[in-house]
Amino acid sequence: MTGLLGAGKGRFWRWARRAAASLWAPLLLVSARAFAEQPRDWQLGWQPPVSPVASRIYALHNEILVIITLITVFVLGLLLYVMIRFNAKSHPVPSKATHNTVIEVIWTVVPVLILVAIAIPSFKLLYYMDKNPHATMTLKVTGHQWYWSYEYPDQGGLSFNSNMLDDETTKKESKPRLLSVDNPVVVPVGTVIRVLVTGTDVIHSWFVPSIGVQEYAVEGRVNEAWMELDRPGTYYGQCNQICGINHPFMPIEIHAVSAEDFAKWVEGAKKQFGQNNDGHDGGWDGAREFAAGAAQ
């Protein structure tokens, strides 16, 4: 009996995943083509994942979406049945039953089983996201009011500040408004990167949806995340922790390039940013334009 139930449960989940895929695949295909790097007006669905963490988050989201959809349909069906079967016209004499042991056990046990089924993959994902012991590169992120600074300890301590571009510059260079920065982060594709996040004043949050990274920047504390980008491109994020009057103006821009292009960028960035420790003027022309070209 247990074997039959297990087999039936397996067939049900396979059917549910296929149903979800058939429903969402056309929409995801459209979204992936149109919204590959940044959020858009009237966007449907999430930004396409570009890292193993983001892919697992998206998969768990779709599985839970199937569960809550089935629950919603089931509850709606019960409500409609009660409205039709037990209205005053068709059921003028109401039932006086106030207790049913079987039903009470069912509506207690079934929700518990559903929550357990959700909790197990959720905990697995949380542990997977927490720390990757095989990182081969480190990126240090520091949040300030209201900009980010980045440091590459493995590249001789290369560091620079990253500020949002003004509207005139983004329009001139055809870049996304409120998302583009003067000095973007550049990382190699296919490399496991340890991300160390800290702050110097209030709490900030380093959040890049398509990569699946969201870590708080807290003064006096270093939080750790990790990322591994699957393909070259330019990916955007923002601070998603209210940190003061200019909170909306702390964008994150990441350029994922090949290992060869990353090595070339590091050489140029060391020369450019070495001229100015604050990272504003030195990296404007050389390093930033090279990173933009390599990420295309």
Buried (B, 14 or more C-beta within 10 A) or exposed (E): EEEEEEEEEEEEEEEBBEEBEEBBEEEBEEBEEEBBBBBEEEEEBBBBBBBBBBBBBBBBEBBBEBEEBBEEEEEEEEEEEEEEEEEEEEEEEEEEEEEEEEEEEEEEEEEEEBEEBBEEBEEEBEEBBEEBEEBEBBBBBBBBBBBBBBBBBBBEEBBBBBBBBEEEEBEEEEBBEBBBBBBBBBBBBEBBBBBBBBBEEBBBBBBBBBBBBBBBBBEEEBBBBBBBBBEBBBBBBBBBBEBEEEBEBBBBBBBBBBEEBBEBBBEBBBEBBEEBEEBBEBBBEBBBEBBBEBBE
